[in-house]
């Protein structure tokens, strides 16, 4: 077979082929993810929501609220698939191929497998899949944060690349992995139909530890990076937890507390950066000698006299 008429070892060609590969695999993986989750949530009995009711935990969320959250993730990914096709800027293409790459494709496949394992009540496999999903999303978000940071110069990159992946990560980090782990470890309550669990006051501290630990990390991210997406995601997850009652007292209080703290922290950081951040005044070029300082801000010592830093004499040529 004759060799291809292009050099596939060239970096530009390899990046182009990677982009073409993602244009095919990413929409396909998203379609499989959506189809599998919808079938497991609507068609199959017991469904995803019914399994959650059969195994209530101290951090079990309100299903409809999490369904809205997942729908937002899917909507963001649909926009990402459009961006992959329509991207023209080299920076955007580099973010897609080098920053996200196949991690989102893998995440969609893993989430589809998780839905199947969940409805079949294979909770050990479900927990393993959630761990793989969490690590994959954590890796891709770290790569984006370090090498392809969001910028106001490319708002569509922020909305359609960074935001969907951050939403996806916060869901696994703040809720889904711990929820699957609790059920696998037997930290559940005895359900009653209808009505609340009979022993819902048991196992309060593992749930409290998860809510406190994950939200403290999220609060630090919100304060340090002024991350709007993380703030909204973490607040939404806290609401989904305390809305479904009854809950153990420590879990209930912690969830309500962080529902308030996340928005307050975000608003506070914006106010601080707006009014209290130190602003420096740059001197015009060439005036360093006039003020006796170099461009780095250091004082000039021994090279000029005090009189040199005073008013300059204007000769006749200057006046024309």
Long-range contacts (C-beta under 8 A, 24 or more apart in sequence): 15-93, 15-94, 15-97, 18-97, 18-101, 19-84, 19-87, 19-93, 19-96, 19-97, 22-84, 22-96, 22-97, 22-100, 22-101, 22-102, 22-105, 23-84, 23-85, 25-102, 25-105, 26-77, 26-80, 26-81, 26-84, 26-104, 26-105, 26-108, 27-81, 29-104, 29-105, 29-106, 29-108, 29-109, 30-74, 30-77, 30-78, 30-81, 30-108, 32-108, 32-109, 32-112, 33-74, 33-108, 33-109, 33-111, 33-112, 34-74, 35-112, 36-111, 36-112, 36-115, 36-116, 37-70, 37-111, 37-112, 37-115, 40-115, 40-116, 40-118, 40-119, 41-67, 41-115, 44-119, 46-119, 47-119, 48-115, 48-118, 48-119, 51-118, 51-119, 51-121, 53-191, 54-191, 55-183, 55-188, 55-191, 56-188, 56-189, 56-191, 56-197, 56-200, 57-179, 57-182, 57-183, 57-187, 57-188, 57-189, 57-203, 57-207, 58-182, 58-187, 58-200, 58-203, 58-204, 58-206, 58-207, 58-208, 58-247, 58-248, 58-251, 59-175, 59-178, 59-179, 59-182, 59-207, 59-210, 59-211, 59-241, 59-251, 60-179, 60-241, 60-244, 61-175, 61-179, 61-237, 61-240, 61-241, 61-243, 61-244, 62-240, 62-243, 62-244, 65-236, 65-239, 65-240, 65-243, 66-171, 66-175, 66-240, 69-167, 69-171, 69-233, 69-236, 69-237, 69-240, 70-171, 72-167, 73-164, 73-167, 73-168, 73-171, 76-159, 76-160, 76-163, 76-164, 76-167, 77-104, 77-108, 77-164, 79-159, 79-160, 79-164, 80-104, 80-160, 80-161, 80-164, 82-160, 83-156, 83-157, 83-160, 83-161, 89-154, 91-148, 91-154, 91-157, 92-154, 92-156, 92-157, 92-161, 94-148, 95-144, 95-148, 95-157, 95-161, 96-161, 98-143, 98-147, 98-148, 99-140, 99-143, 99-144, 99-147, 99-148, 99-161, 100-140, 100-144, 100-161, 100-165, 101-140, 103-136, 103-137, 103-139, 103-140, 104-140, 104-165, 106-136, 107-133, 107-136, 107-137, 107-140, 107-168, 110-136, 118-180, 123-180, 123-183, 123-184, 124-184, 126-180, 126-183, 126-184, 127-177, 127-180, 127-181, 127-184, 130-172, 130-176, 130-177, 130-180, 130-181, 131-177, 133-172, 133-176, 133-177, 134-169, 134-172, 134-173, 134-177, 137-165, 137-168, 137-169, 137-172, 138-169, 138-173, 140-165, 141-165, 141-166, 141-169, 162-229, 163-229, 166-227, 166-229, 166-230, 166-233, 167-229, 167-233, 170-218, 170-229, 170-230, 170-233, 170-234, 170-237, 171-233, 171-237, 173-214, 173-217, 174-214, 174-215, 174-218, 174-233, 174-234, 174-237, 175-237, 175-240, 175-241, 178-210, 178-214, 182-206, 182-207, 196-245, 196-246, 197-246, 200-246, 200-247, 200-248, 201-248, 201-249, 202-248, 203-248, 204-248, 204-249, 204-250, 204-251, 205-250, 207-247, 207-248, 207-250, 207-251, 208-248, 208-250, 208-251, 208-254, 211-238, 211-241, 211-251, 211-254, 211-255, 211-258, 212-254, 215-254, 215-258, 215-261, 215-262, 218-258, 218-262, 219-258, 219-261, 219-262, 219-265, 222-262, 222-265, 222-266, 222-269, 223-265, 223-268, 223-269, 226-266, 226-269, 226-270, 226-273, 227-266, 228-266, 231-262, 231-263, 231-265, 231-266, 234-258, 234-262, 235-259, 235-262, 235-263, 238-262
